[in-house]
Amino acid sequence: MNVKNTLLLCLITWLGVSLSVQAADLSSLSWGQVCSGQMGAAWYGSAESQAVADIVLSVQKANGGWMKNDQLHQLSASALATLQADRGGRSCLDNSATTMEMRFLAKVYQGCNIEKYRTAFGKGLQLIFTAEKANGGWSQYWPLSGNGSYHDYITFNDNLMTNVMKLLRDIQSNTGDFKDIVDGRPANSVRPRSTKAWR
């Protein structure tokens, strides 16, 4: 075997190992880790990331958010069907829900520039705007239950307020994953919400 063929064989072997490691990495990570960028920047423009993003879109609530504690990259067919059937239900901001999915979609959008991911991100942002209380905070769920449940009160537990405020700050920066993710000037649409929450 000549040097050229040996190098080609090594390259093919390396690519195969790299792809299998990448797939293993996805299945070994939590949803939060996938959303936070631990698959590596290049992955978020890949066909695999878009397939996951399409699942994220398929379970997005009609009001723009998502439910908490779902490993959206590892759903069984029955779990996926259940979430899709409940798209008319309440959205959640607790346990990083909705903010995680928005961060994931922003990464995928920056990686592939496919408009449907930006649109879904915008729906999530609109939920955050809609769910914000007059004094600048957010409850665990939207819409509110209206039955006096503690879920209807502003929630500091599980970093809910912090996660939303950090997301708004990052959108306002209009850099990195959030570059041009919002129409117009992000600072103009996001700053009033950030200011209210910080008060």
N, CA, C and O atoms as a DFTB+ gen file, in Angstrom:
796 C
 N C O
     1  1       0.856      -1.193       0.000
     2  2       0.000       0.000       0.000
     3  2       0.889       1.239       0.000
     4  3       1.800       1.351       0.821
     5  1       0.631       2.159      -0.908
     6  2       1.478       3.351      -0.970
     7  2       1.071       4.374       0.094
     8  3       0.044       4.234       0.757
     9  1       1.889       5.384       0.234
    10  2       1.686       6.395       1.278
    11  2       0.352       7.110       1.105
    12  3      -0.347       7.377       2.083
    13  1       0.003       7.418      -0.130
    14  2      -1.256       8.125      -0.413
    15  2      -2.455       7.311       0.065
    16  3      -3.353       7.848       0.712
    17  1      -2.471       6.028      -0.250
    18  2      -3.574       5.162       0.169
    19  2      -3.607       4.991       1.678
    20  3      -4.675       4.931       2.286
    21  1      -2.422       4.915       2.276
    22  2      -2.345       4.787       3.733
    23  2      -2.938       6.023       4.406
    24  3      -3.708       5.913       5.359
    25  1      -2.571       7.197       3.899
    26  2      -3.111       8.442       4.456
    27  2      -4.622       8.528       4.271
    28  3      -5.336       8.974       5.170
    29  1      -5.104       8.107       3.117
    30  2      -6.541       8.123       2.847
    31  2      -7.278       7.195       3.802
    32  3      -8.330       7.552       4.333
    33  1      -6.729       6.010       4.019
    34  2      -7.333       5.054       4.943
    35  2      -7.365       5.617       6.361
    36  3      -8.358       5.470       7.074
    37  1      -6.273       6.262       6.761
    38  2      -6.216       6.881       8.091
    39  2      -7.276       7.971       8.233
    40  3      -7.929       8.083       9.271
    41  1      -7.441       8.772       7.180
    42  2      -8.427       9.846       7.203
    43  2      -9.840       9.292       7.321
    44  3     -10.643       9.794       8.107
    45  1     -10.145       8.264       6.546
    46  2     -11.474       7.640       6.595
    47  2     -11.731       7.059       7.981
    48  3     -12.818       7.215       8.537
    49  1     -10.727       6.392       8.531
    50  2     -10.861       5.819       9.877
    51  2     -11.100       6.916      10.902
    52  3     -11.961       6.787      11.772
    53  1     -10.325       8.010      10.794
    54  2     -10.465       9.122      11.734
    55  2     -11.850       9.752      11.638
    56  3     -12.465      10.065      12.658
    57  1     -12.343       9.940      10.408
    58  2     -13.678      10.513      10.226
    59  2     -14.747       9.622      10.827
    60  3     -15.682      10.105      11.464
    61  1     -14.609       8.327      10.625
    62  2     -15.583       7.394      11.185
    63  2     -15.594       7.433      12.692
    64  3     -16.657       7.426      13.314
    65  1     -14.404       7.473      13.289
    66  2     -14.304       7.554      14.749
    67  2     -14.869       8.875      15.240
    68  3     -15.591       8.912      16.236
    69  1     -14.542       9.966      14.542
    70  2     -15.033      11.286      14.950
    71  2     -16.551      11.349      14.919
    72  3     -17.175      11.881      15.838
    73  1     -17.146      10.804      13.856
    74  2     -18.605      10.828      13.746
    75  2     -19.248       9.978      14.818
    76  3     -20.271      10.367      15.382
    77  1     -18.669       8.824      15.114
    78  2     -19.256       7.961      16.135
    79  2     -19.106       8.583      17.514
    80  3     -19.995       8.453      18.355
    81  1     -17.967       9.269      17.756
    82  2     -17.775       9.946      19.035
    83  2     -18.774      11.082      19.173
    84  3     -19.343      11.290      20.245
    85  1     -18.991      11.832      18.065
    86  2     -19.946      12.930      18.112
    87  2     -21.340      12.417      18.451
    88  3     -22.029      13.002      19.286
    89  1     -21.758      11.336      17.816
    90  2     -23.074      10.767      18.099
    91  2     -23.153      10.302      19.540
    92  3     -24.167      10.503      20.207
    93  1     -22.079       9.676      20.025
    94  2     -22.058       9.215      21.410
    95  2     -22.131      10.398      22.360
    96  3     -22.797      10.328      23.392
    97  1     -21.448      11.485      22.015
    98  2     -21.484      12.665      22.858
    99  2     -22.906      13.196      22.998
   100  3     -23.329      13.545      24.100
   101  1     -23.639      13.262      21.908
   102  2     -25.006      13.771      21.958
   103  2     -25.857      12.930      22.889
   104  3     -26.602      13.474      23.704
   105  1     -25.762      11.632      22.784
   106  2     -26.597      10.759      23.612
   107  2     -26.147      10.743      25.069
   108  3     -26.925      10.386      25.953
   109  1     -24.902      11.125      25.324
   110  2     -24.406      11.090      26.701
   111  2     -24.614      12.409      27.433
   112  3     -24.437      12.477      28.650
   113  1     -24.987      13.452      26.706
   114  2     -25.182      14.758      27.325
   115  2     -26.628      14.966      27.743
   116  3     -27.548      14.395      27.157
   117  1     -26.814      15.788      28.762
   118  2     -28.167      16.202      29.136
   119  2     -28.647      17.253      28.145
   120  3     -27.853      17.825      27.398
   121  1     -29.942      17.500      28.146
   122  2     -30.495      18.523      27.263
   123  2     -29.895      19.890      27.581
   124  3     -29.600      20.669      26.674
   125  1     -29.717      20.177      28.853
   126  2     -29.113      21.444      29.241
   127  2     -27.709      21.609      28.691
   128  3     -27.323      22.702      28.277
   129  1     -26.944      20.524      28.685
   130  2     -25.586      20.578      28.139
   131  2     -25.600      20.802      26.630
   132  3     -24.782      21.556      26.103
   133  1     -26.526      20.150      25.941
   134  2     -26.644      20.353      24.492
   135  2     -26.999      21.812      24.207
   136  3     -26.441      22.424      23.296
   137  1     -27.923      22.364      24.984
   138  2     -28.358      23.751      24.772
   139  2     -27.261      24.758      25.095
   140  3     -27.242      25.856      24.539
   141  1     -26.354      24.390      25.987
   142  2     -25.318      25.333      26.410
   143  2     -24.098      25.333      25.501
   144  3     -23.158      26.094      25.733
   145  1     -24.095      24.490      24.467
   146  2     -23.023      24.542      23.486
   147  2     -21.968      23.470      23.602
   148  3     -20.927      23.561      22.952
   149  1     -22.211      22.443      24.422
   150  2     -21.165      21.450      24.661
   151  2     -20.931      20.484      23.505
   152  3     -20.026      19.652      23.571
   153  1     -21.732      20.582      22.452
   154  2     -21.464      19.759      21.270
   155  2     -20.401      20.388      20.367
   156  3     -19.959      19.758      19.406
   157  1     -19.996      21.598      20.659
   158  2     -18.999      22.272      19.824
   159  2     -19.676      23.108      18.754
   160  3     -20.691      22.698      18.190
   161  1     -19.121      24.272      18.472
   162  2     -19.772      25.249      17.592
   163  2     -20.153      24.682      16.231
   164  3     -21.233      24.984      15.723
   165  1     -19.294      23.873      15.634
   166  2     -19.556      23.357      14.283
   167  2     -20.790      22.466      14.236
   168  3     -21.492      22.428      13.226
   169  1     -21.056      21.757      15.316
   170  2     -22.187      20.824      15.328
   171  2     -23.517      21.550      15.162
   172  3     -24.448      20.996      14.578
   173  1     -23.625      22.777      15.665
   174  2     -24.909      23.477      15.681
   175  2     -25.372      23.943      14.304
   176  3     -26.457      24.509      14.178
   177  1     -24.577      23.717      13.288
   178  2     -25.029      23.946      11.920
   179  2     -25.234      22.655      11.156
   180  3     -25.544      22.681       9.965
   181  1     -25.066      21.526      11.827
   182  2     -25.109      20.218      11.163
   183  2     -26.535      19.739      10.924
   184  3     -27.488      20.267      11.495
   185  1     -26.661      18.735      10.074
   186  2     -27.970      18.125       9.818
   187  2     -28.529      17.511      11.094
   188  3     -29.737      17.550      11.331
   189  1     -27.653      16.946      11.912
   190  2     -28.111      16.343      13.171
   191  2     -28.692      17.402      14.097
   192  3     -29.733      17.179      14.715
   193  1     -28.034      18.547      14.200
   194  2     -28.556      19.615      15.064
   195  2     -29.891      20.126      14.540
   196  3     -30.779      20.458      15.325
   197  1     -30.038      20.191      13.226
   198  2     -31.301      20.646      12.637
   199  2     -32.418      19.639      12.889
   200  3     -33.572      20.025      13.075
   201  1     -32.082      18.357      12.894
   202  2     -33.090      17.333      13.198
   203  2     -33.582      17.494      14.629
   204  3     -34.777      17.369      14.898
   205  1     -32.656      17.773      15.550
   206  2     -33.048      18.012      16.941
   207  2     -33.862      19.299      17.028
   208  3     -34.872      19.349      17.729
   209  1     -33.428      20.336      16.322
   210  2     -34.155      21.611      16.340
   211  2     -35.574      21.452      15.799
   212  3     -36.495      22.114      16.276
   213  1     -35.753      20.587      14.818
   214  2     -37.099      20.345      14.285
   215  2     -37.992      19.690      15.336
   216  3     -39.191      19.961      15.391
   217  1     -37.412      18.837      16.163
   218  2     -38.169      18.259      17.278
   219  2     -38.543      19.363      18.261
   220  3     -39.676      19.413      18.740
   221  1     -37.597      20.243      18.559
   222  2     -37.859      21.367      19.466
   223  2     -39.024      22.206      18.938
   224  3     -39.907      22.590      19.705
   225  1     -39.031      22.489      17.647
   226  2     -40.127      23.251      17.050
   227  2     -41.446      22.495      17.129
   228  3     -42.500      23.099      17.323
   229  1     -41.390      21.186      16.980
   230  2     -42.622      20.391      16.942
   231  2     -43.310      20.296      18.298
   232  3     -44.486      19.938      18.372
   233  1     -42.583      20.617      19.378
   234  2     -43.189      20.556      20.716
   235  2     -43.302      21.940      21.348
   236  3     -43.674      22.059      22.515
   237  1     -42.983      22.989      20.582
   238  2     -43.141      24.348      21.097
   239  2     -44.617      24.619      21.343
   240  3     -45.464      24.319      20.502
   241  1     -44.915      25.187      22.501
   242  2     -46.299      25.484      22.841
   243  2     -46.854      26.572      21.919
   244  3     -46.105      27.372      21.359
   245  1     -48.147      26.583      21.777
   246  2     -48.789      27.584      20.924
   247  2     -48.500      28.999      21.411
   248  3     -48.463      29.935      20.613
   249  1     -48.292      29.161      22.733
   250  2     -48.003      30.492      23.268
   251  2     -46.520      30.844      23.227
   252  3     -46.131      31.923      23.674
   253  1     -45.680      29.941      22.693
   254  2     -44.295      30.297      22.421
   255  2     -43.219      29.629      23.241
   256  3     -42.043      29.693      22.885
   257  1     -43.601      28.979      24.348
   258  2     -42.585      28.393      25.223
   259  2     -42.528      26.880      25.159
   260  3     -43.027      26.255      24.223
   261  1     -41.908      26.310      26.176
   262  2     -41.768      24.854      26.272
   263  2     -42.017      24.431      27.710
   264  3     -42.057      25.264      28.615
   265  1     -42.182      23.137      27.911
   266  2     -42.340      22.593      29.255
   267  2     -40.969      22.216      29.805
   268  3     -40.008      22.083      29.047
   269  1     -40.879      22.044      31.121
   270  2     -39.586      21.755      31.750
   271  2     -39.307      20.253      31.845
   272  3     -40.200      19.414      31.727
   273  1     -38.037      19.960      32.061
   274  2     -37.542      18.611      32.389
   275  2     -37.690      17.594      31.268
   276  3     -37.742      16.393      31.533
   277  1     -37.758      18.042      30.038
   278  2     -37.814      17.109      28.907
   279  2     -36.457      17.064      28.216
   280  3     -35.881      18.103      27.892
   281  1     -35.956      15.865      27.994
   282  2     -34.692      15.676      27.274
   283  2     -35.032      15.618      25.777
   284  3     -35.175      14.536      25.207
   285  1     -35.157      16.761      25.169
   286  2     -35.718      16.842      23.821
   287  2     -34.862      16.171      22.754
   288  3     -35.356      15.893      21.661
   289  1     -33.612      15.911      23.038
   290  2     -32.731      15.236      22.074
   291  2     -32.777      13.719      22.216
   292  3     -32.135      13.000      21.449
   293  1     -33.542      13.228      23.204
   294  2     -33.582      11.787      23.467
   295  2     -35.008      11.280      23.679
   296  3     -35.210      10.319      24.422
   297  1     -35.977      11.892      23.058
   298  2     -37.372      11.519      23.283
   299  2     -37.719      10.211      22.587
   300  3     -37.307       9.960      21.454
   301  1     -38.480       9.391      23.285
   302  2     -39.055       8.217      22.626
   303  2     -40.203       8.687      21.742
   304  3     -40.663       9.822      21.867
   305  1     -40.659       7.831      20.862
   306  2     -41.771       8.192      19.972
   307  2     -43.019       8.527      20.776
   308  3     -43.747       9.458      20.431
   309  1     -43.274       7.778      21.845
   310  2     -44.478       8.022      22.647
   311  2     -44.360       9.326      23.428
   312  3     -45.338      10.063      23.552
   313  1     -43.163       9.619      23.959
   314  2     -42.967      10.875      24.691
   315  2     -43.108      12.067      23.750
   316  3     -43.689      13.088      24.117
   317  1     -42.578      11.935      22.545
   318  2     -42.705      13.001      21.552
   319  2     -44.168      13.235      21.205
   320  3     -44.612      14.380      21.122
   321  1     -44.916      12.164      21.003
   322  2     -46.337      12.281      20.663
   323  2     -47.112      12.959      21.787
   324  3     -48.005      13.765      21.528
   325  1     -46.772      12.636      23.033
   326  2     -47.441      13.248      24.184
   327  2     -47.188      14.748      24.222
   328  3     -48.114      15.531      24.434
   329  1     -45.939      15.151      24.018
   330  2     -45.610      16.579      24.025
   331  2     -46.267      17.312      22.863
   332  3     -46.728      18.443      23.019
   333  1     -46.310      16.680      21.714
   334  2     -46.937      17.314      20.551
   335  2     -48.439      17.470      20.753
   336  3     -49.037      18.430      20.267
   337  1     -49.044      16.533      21.464
   338  2     -50.487      16.607      21.720
   339  2     -50.829      17.698      22.728
   340  3     -51.981      18.124      22.817
   341  1     -49.829      18.154      23.493
   342  2     -50.060      19.148      24.545
   343  2     -49.537      20.532      24.153
   344  3     -49.200      21.336      25.022
   345  1     -49.470      20.804      22.874
   346  2     -48.941      22.102      22.441
   347  2     -49.838      23.265      22.862
   348  3     -49.392      24.412      22.884
   349  1     -51.074      22.984      23.190
   350  2     -51.970      24.035      23.648
   351  2     -51.863      24.298      25.134
   352  3     -52.550      25.177      25.654
   353  1     -51.012      23.553      25.835
   354  2     -50.866      23.697      27.280
   355  2     -50.000      24.881      27.678
   356  3     -49.580      25.683      26.844
   357  1     -49.745      24.963      28.983
   358  2     -48.963      26.073      29.521
   359  2     -47.478      25.917      29.208
   360  3     -46.965      24.807      29.063
   361  1     -46.814      27.044      29.109
   362  2     -45.359      27.075      28.979
   363  2     -44.739      27.256      30.351
   364  3     -45.410      27.662      31.299
   365  1     -43.459      26.954      30.448
   366  2     -42.761      27.007      31.728
   367  2     -41.444      27.759      31.575
   368  3     -40.785      27.674      30.539
   369  1     -41.069      28.494      32.618
   370  2     -39.760      29.145      32.684
   371  2     -38.915      28.568      33.811
   372  3     -37.749      28.936      33.957
   373  1     -39.478      27.679      34.601
   374  2     -38.775      27.058      35.725
   375  2     -37.763      26.035      35.211
   376  3     -37.925      25.492      34.119
   377  1     -36.728      25.775      35.994
   378  2     -35.710      24.771      35.638
   379  2     -35.086      25.032      34.267
   380  3     -34.743      24.096      33.546
   381  1     -34.942      26.292      33.919
   382  2     -34.334      26.725      32.647
   383  2     -35.184      26.417      31.423
   384  3     -34.720      26.572      30.294
   385  1     -36.426      25.981      31.634
   386  2     -37.291      25.707      30.486
   387  2     -37.510      26.989      29.693
   388  3     -37.505      28.082      30.261
   389  1     -37.696      26.864      28.432
   390  2     -37.894      27.934      27.443
   391  2     -36.595      28.700      27.184
   392  3     -36.213      28.871      26.027
   393  1     -35.908      29.165      28.231
   394  2     -34.643      29.865      27.988
   395  2     -33.607      28.911      27.385
   396  3     -32.824      29.319      26.527
   397  1     -33.593      27.653      27.821
   398  2     -32.659      26.671      27.238
   399  2     -32.959      26.433      25.772
   400  3     -32.059      26.456      24.932
   401  1     -34.221      26.207      25.469
   402  2     -34.610      25.938      24.086
   403  2     -34.293      27.132      23.185
   404  3     -33.878      26.965      22.038
   405  1     -34.493      28.332      23.718
   406  2     -34.179      29.529      22.936
   407  2     -32.679      29.631      22.666
   408  3     -32.266      29.992      21.563
   409  1     -31.881      29.319      23.655
   410  2     -30.422      29.342      23.456
   411  2     -30.010      28.304      22.405
   412  3     -29.152      28.569      21.563
   413  1     -30.626      27.131      22.465
   414  2     -30.313      26.094      21.486
   415  2     -30.687      26.554      20.078
   416  3     -29.892      26.419      19.147
   417  1     -31.885      27.091      19.923
   418  2     -32.332      27.538      18.603
   419  2     -31.456      28.666      18.063
   420  3     -31.199      28.736      16.862
   421  1     -31.002      29.546      18.949
   422  2     -30.111      30.625      18.515
   423  2     -28.814      30.053      17.957
   424  3     -28.314      30.525      16.936
   425  1     -28.273      29.048      18.618
   426  2     -27.037      28.412      18.133
   427  2     -27.257      27.754      16.771
   428  3     -26.439      27.899      15.863
   429  1     -28.361      27.037      16.640
   430  2     -28.633      26.358      15.370
   431  2     -28.867      27.383      14.262
   432  3     -28.386      27.215      13.142
   433  1     -29.603      28.437      14.577
   434  2     -29.842      29.477      13.567
   435  2     -28.527      30.096      13.092
   436  3     -28.328      30.296      11.894
   437  1     -27.642      30.394      14.025
   438  2     -26.356      30.975      13.630
   439  2     -25.541      29.991      12.800
   440  3     -24.751      30.392      11.946
   441  1     -25.740      28.688      13.058
   442  2     -24.988      27.678      12.331
   443  2     -25.491      27.399      10.928
   444  3     -24.713      27.024      10.051
   445  1     -26.811      27.583      10.705
   446  2     -27.369      27.197       9.395
   447  2     -28.170      28.298       8.713
   448  3     -28.468      28.204       7.523
   449  1     -28.525      29.356       9.474
   450  2     -29.253      30.502       8.913
   451  2     -30.587      30.099       8.297
   452  3     -30.982      30.630       7.259
   453  1     -31.281      29.160       8.936
   454  2     -32.608      28.741       8.477
   455  2     -33.660      29.506       9.282
   456  3     -33.673      29.449      10.511
   457  1     -34.524      30.207       8.593
   458  2     -35.410      31.191       9.204
   459  2     -36.379      30.595      10.227
   460  3     -36.722      31.266      11.200
   461  1     -36.824      29.361      10.032
   462  2     -37.822      28.807      10.957
   463  2     -37.300      28.742      12.389
   464  3     -38.087      28.824      13.332
   465  1     -35.991      28.598      12.567
   466  2     -35.426      28.550      13.916
   467  2     -35.416      29.940      14.543
   468  3     -35.634      30.086      15.745
   469  1     -35.167      30.939      13.741
   470  2     -35.229      32.324      14.212
   471  2     -36.669      32.702      14.563
   472  3     -36.912      33.394      15.552
   473  1     -37.608      32.249      13.755
   474  2     -39.021      32.526      14.010
   475  2     -39.470      31.907      15.328
   476  3     -40.160      32.551      16.119
   477  1     -39.078      30.654      15.561
   478  2     -39.440      29.974      16.808
   479  2     -38.804      30.673      18.003
   480  3     -39.427      30.796      19.057
   481  1     -37.567      31.131      17.841
   482  2     -36.898      31.907      18.886
   483  2     -37.723      33.150      19.207
   484  3     -37.937      33.475      20.375
   485  1     -38.182      33.841      18.172
   486  2     -38.981      35.046      18.361
   487  2     -40.275      34.782      19.115
   488  3     -40.711      35.613      19.910
   489  1     -40.889      33.632      18.871
   490  2     -42.107      33.268      19.605
   491  2     -41.800      33.066      21.087
   492  3     -42.586      33.450      21.953
   493  1     -40.649      32.461      21.366
   494  2     -40.239      32.297      22.758
   495  2     -40.005      33.632      23.433
   496  3     -40.386      33.826      24.587
   497  1     -39.377      34.552      22.717
   498  2     -39.130      35.883      23.270
   499  2     -40.441      36.611      23.520
   500  3     -40.582      37.310      24.524
   501  1     -41.395      36.455      22.621
   502  2     -42.693      37.091      22.814
   503  2     -43.392      36.530      24.043
   504  3     -44.075      37.266      24.755
   505  1     -43.231      35.230      24.303
   506  2     -43.790      34.646      25.528
   507  2     -43.194      35.335      26.752
   508  3     -43.920      35.689      27.681
   509  1     -41.881      35.523      26.755
   510  2     -41.227      36.178      27.895
   511  2     -41.785      37.584      28.085
   512  3     -42.037      38.001      29.216
   513  1     -41.978      38.311      27.001
   514  2     -42.550      39.654      27.097
   515  2     -43.981      39.599      27.643
   516  3     -44.359      40.403      28.495
   517  1     -44.760      38.656      27.151
   518  2     -46.162      38.541      27.555
   519  2     -46.296      38.112      29.008
   520  3     -47.168      38.601      29.726
   521  1     -45.439      37.204      29.437
   522  2     -45.541      36.631      30.784
   523  2     -44.963      37.535      31.860
   524  3     -45.166      37.288      33.049
   525  1     -44.252      38.569      31.462
   526  2     -43.629      39.444      32.457
   527  2     -44.688      40.183      33.266
   528  3     -45.655      40.711      32.715
   529  1     -44.492      40.212      34.565
   530  2     -45.412      40.931      35.442
   531  2     -45.128      42.432      35.378
   532  3     -44.061      42.856      34.936
   533  1     -46.094      43.218      35.822
   534  2     -45.979      44.675      35.744
   535  2     -44.758      45.190      36.496
   536  3     -44.182      46.213      36.126
   537  1     -44.360      44.475      37.562
   538  2     -43.211      44.920      38.353
   539  2     -41.904      44.262      37.919
   540  3     -40.887      44.411      38.595
   541  1     -41.918      43.544      36.810
   542  2     -40.677      43.089      36.213
   543  2     -40.232      41.675      36.489
   544  3     -39.070      41.358      36.239
   545  1     -41.082      40.813      36.987
   546  2     -40.683      39.433      37.262
   547  2     -41.478      38.429      36.449
   548  3     -42.356      38.786      35.664
   549  1     -41.148      37.165      36.659
   550  2     -41.816      36.081      35.939
   551  2     -42.203      34.971      36.899
   552  3     -41.523      34.715      37.893
   553  1     -43.312      34.318      36.577
   554  2     -43.773      33.156      37.335
   555  2     -43.274      31.887      36.664
   556  3     -42.688      31.930      35.582
   557  1     -43.513      30.756      37.320
   558  2     -43.038      29.489      36.763
   559  2     -43.732      29.137      35.454
   560  3     -43.104      28.621      34.530
   561  1     -45.040      29.420      35.377
   562  2     -45.824      28.997      34.214
   563  2     -46.571      30.171      33.596
   564  3     -46.853      31.173      34.253
   565  1     -46.877      30.017      32.330
   566  2     -47.739      30.961      31.625
   567  2     -48.630      30.177      30.666
   568  3     -48.132      29.306      29.953
   569  1     -49.934      30.460      30.628
   570  2     -50.612      31.457      31.453
   571  2     -50.689      31.034      32.919
   572  3     -50.468      29.873      33.263
   573  1     -51.007      32.002      33.762
   574  2     -51.131      31.738      35.193
   575  2     -52.327      30.839      35.453
   576  3     -53.270      30.792      34.664
   577  1     -52.273      30.125      36.572
   578  2     -53.383      29.229      36.916
   579  2     -54.596      30.015      37.395
   580  3     -55.737      29.609      37.174
   581  1     -54.341      31.152      38.059
   582  2     -55.437      31.964      38.571
   583  2     -56.093      31.398      39.808
   584  3     -57.116      31.915      40.256
   585  1     -55.515      30.326      40.379
   586  2     -56.139      29.702      41.548
   587  2     -55.394      30.004      42.843
   588  3     -55.636      29.366      43.868
   589  1     -54.488      30.976      42.795
   590  2     -53.749      31.352      43.993
   591  2     -52.530      30.493      44.262
   592  3     -51.895      30.633      45.307
   593  1     -52.196      29.619      43.350
   594  2     -51.037      28.743      43.517
   595  2     -49.751      29.561      43.604
   596  3     -49.637      30.634      43.011
   597  1     -48.785      29.030      44.358
   598  2     -47.491      29.712      44.440
   599  2     -46.810      29.784      43.071
   600  3     -45.922      30.609      42.861
   601  1     -47.223      28.928      42.149
   602  2     -46.670      28.966      40.792
   603  2     -46.961      30.294      40.096
   604  3     -46.268      30.671      39.150
   605  1     -47.987      30.999      40.568
   606  2     -48.378      32.252      39.931
   607  2     -47.559      33.448      40.411
   608  3     -47.643      34.532      39.833
   609  1     -46.773      33.253      41.457
   610  2     -45.981      34.354      42.001
   611  2     -44.608      34.424      41.325
   612  3     -44.143      33.449      40.736
   613  1     -43.979      35.579      41.419
   614  2     -42.623      35.719      40.886
   615  2     -41.733      34.659      41.518
   616  3     -41.770      34.444      42.729
   617  1     -40.937      34.004      40.692
   618  2     -40.132      32.865      41.146
   619  2     -38.645      33.182      41.045
   620  3     -38.124      33.475      39.968
   621  1     -37.972      33.115      42.201
   622  2     -36.513      33.254      42.232
   623  2     -35.844      31.885      42.321
   624  3     -34.653      31.749      42.041
   625  1     -36.609      30.887      42.708
   626  2     -36.085      29.529      42.855
   627  2     -35.576      28.996      41.515
   628  3     -36.071      29.376      40.454
   629  1     -34.586      28.115      41.580
   630  2     -34.035      27.457      40.380
   631  2     -33.531      28.455      39.337
   632  3     -33.491      28.158      38.143
   633  1     -33.148      29.640      39.808
   634  2     -32.553      30.659      38.922
   635  2     -33.484      31.118      37.802
   636  3     -33.019      31.566      36.755
   637  1     -34.791      31.009      38.017
   638  2     -35.718      31.409      36.954
   639  2     -35.481      32.860      36.532
   640  3     -35.282      33.148      35.351
   641  1     -35.506      33.767      37.506
   642  2     -35.317      35.188      37.177
   643  2     -33.947      35.425      36.545
   644  3     -33.822      36.153      35.561
   645  1     -32.931      34.804      37.119
   646  2     -31.568      34.985      36.609
   647  2     -31.448      34.499      35.171
   648  3     -30.846      35.170      34.333
   649  1     -32.021      33.334      34.885
   650  2     -31.932      32.776      33.529
   651  2     -32.606      33.676      32.502
   652  3     -32.068      33.899      31.418
   653  1     -33.777      34.190      32.842
   654  2     -34.498      35.064      31.905
   655  2     -33.733      36.365      31.700
   656  3     -33.585      36.838      30.573
   657  1     -33.247      36.940      32.800
   658  2     -32.540      38.217      32.702
   659  2     -31.223      38.079      31.930
   660  3     -30.854      38.970      31.165
   661  1     -30.521      36.967      32.131
   662  2     -29.280      36.737      31.371
   663  2     -29.578      36.574      29.880
   664  3     -28.838      37.069      29.029
   665  1     -30.661      35.880      29.581
   666  2     -31.035      35.718      28.178
   667  2     -31.348      37.070      27.545
   668  3     -30.892      37.359      26.438
   669  1     -32.121      37.897      28.239
   670  2     -32.449      39.226      27.716
   671  2     -31.189      40.067      27.522
   672  3     -31.059      40.790      26.535
   673  1     -30.271      39.963      28.468
   674  2     -29.001      40.693      28.343
   675  2     -28.235      40.242      27.099
   676  3     -27.694      41.059      26.353
   677  1     -28.200      38.930      26.893
   678  2     -27.457      38.395      25.751
   679  2     -28.104      38.778      24.422
   680  3     -27.409      39.067      23.448
   681  1     -29.432      38.780      24.386
   682  2     -30.134      39.211      23.169
   683  2     -29.835      40.684      22.899
   684  3     -29.581      41.084      21.763
   685  1     -29.871      41.474      23.959
   686  2     -29.622      42.912      23.832
   687  2     -28.221      43.194      23.295
   688  3     -28.005      44.190      22.604
   689  1     -27.269      42.316      23.615
   690  2     -25.887      42.523      23.155
   691  2     -25.767      42.404      21.635
   692  3     -24.866      42.991      21.036
   693  1     -26.674      41.645      21.011
   694  2     -26.682      41.441      19.557
   695  2     -25.329      40.918      19.050
   696  3     -24.840      41.340      18.003
   697  1     -24.742      39.999      19.811
   698  2     -23.460      39.403      19.435
   699  2     -23.528      37.887      19.585
   700  3     -24.461      37.357      20.189
   701  1     -22.541      37.197      19.036
   702  2     -22.428      35.749      19.192
   703  2     -23.664      35.017      18.705
   704  3     -24.129      35.249      17.589
   705  1     -24.200      34.129      19.543
   706  2     -25.381      33.346      19.176
   707  2     -26.594      34.226      18.899
   708  3     -27.538      33.790      18.239
   709  1     -26.576      35.451      19.394
   710  2     -27.758      36.310      19.313
   711  2     -27.615      37.427      18.280
   712  3     -28.420      38.359      18.249
   713  1     -26.594      37.328      17.442
   714  2     -26.388      38.329      16.397
   715  2     -27.561      38.309      15.417
   716  3     -27.815      37.299      14.761
   717  1     -28.266      39.427      15.326
   718  2     -29.382      39.600      14.383
   719  2     -30.484      38.557      14.556
   720  3     -31.192      38.237      13.602
   721  1     -30.629      38.030      15.762
   722  2     -31.679      37.036      16.020
   723  2     -33.041      37.719      16.190
   724  3     -34.088      37.087      16.047
   725  1     -33.006      39.018      16.496
   726  2     -34.232      39.793      16.708
   727  2     -34.306      40.878      15.639
   728  3     -33.304      41.521      15.328
   729  1     -35.487      41.077      15.084
   730  2     -35.674      42.144      14.096
   731  2     -35.455      43.513      14.729
   732  3     -35.709      43.709      15.917
   733  1     -34.990      44.439      13.934
   734  2     -34.813      45.801      14.420
   735  2     -33.619      45.903      15.346
   736  3     -32.614      45.218      15.157
   737  1     -33.732      46.761      16.348
   738  2     -32.643      46.963      17.297
   739  2     -32.971      46.229      18.586
   740  3     -33.876      46.645      19.309
   741  1     -32.260      45.149      18.895
   742  2     -32.559      44.369      20.093
   743  2     -32.578      45.206      21.363
   744  3     -33.405      44.978      22.246
   745  1     -31.675      46.168      21.461
   746  2     -31.619      46.982      22.673
   747  2     -32.941      47.694      22.915
   748  3     -33.372      47.829      24.060
   749  1     -33.587      48.151      21.847
   750  2     -34.844      48.888      21.988
   751  2     -35.978      48.003      22.469
   752  3     -36.842      48.459      23.219
   753  1     -35.991      46.734      22.046
   754  2     -37.087      45.850      22.433
   755  2     -36.842      45.159      23.763
   756  3     -37.794      44.816      24.464
   757  1     -35.584      44.950      24.123
   758  2     -35.259      44.153      25.305
   759  2     -34.942      45.008      26.522
   760  3     -35.262      44.606      27.641
   761  1     -34.333      46.160      26.349
   762  2     -33.883      46.960      27.488
   763  2     -35.001      47.295      28.474
   764  3     -34.778      47.196      29.680
   765  1     -36.206      47.693      28.015
   766  2     -37.257      47.996      28.993
   767  2     -37.568      46.819      29.908
   768  3     -37.824      47.015      31.096
   769  1     -37.550      45.596      29.373
   770  2     -37.811      44.414      30.192
   771  2     -36.683      44.197      31.188
   772  3     -36.933      43.908      32.359
   773  1     -35.450      44.332      30.734
   774  2     -34.299      44.144      31.611
   775  2     -34.323      45.168      32.737
   776  3     -34.057      44.841      33.893
   777  1     -34.644      46.406      32.390
   778  2     -34.655      47.476      33.384
   779  2     -35.699      47.212      34.453
   780  3     -35.427      47.389      35.640
   781  1     -36.892      46.788      34.047
   782  2     -37.946      46.496      35.017
   783  2     -37.531      45.369      35.947
   784  3     -37.764      45.441      37.154
   785  1     -36.920      44.330      35.396
   786  2     -36.540      43.180      36.210
   787  2     -35.443      43.531      37.205
   788  3     -35.423      42.992      38.312
   789  1     -34.530      44.426      36.833
   790  2     -33.427      44.786      37.722
   791  2     -33.881      45.685      38.861
   792  3     -33.213      45.753      39.893
   793  1     -35.003      46.375      38.697
   794  2     -35.458      47.289      39.748
   795  2     -35.879      46.549      40.995
   796  3     -36.288      47.172      41.975
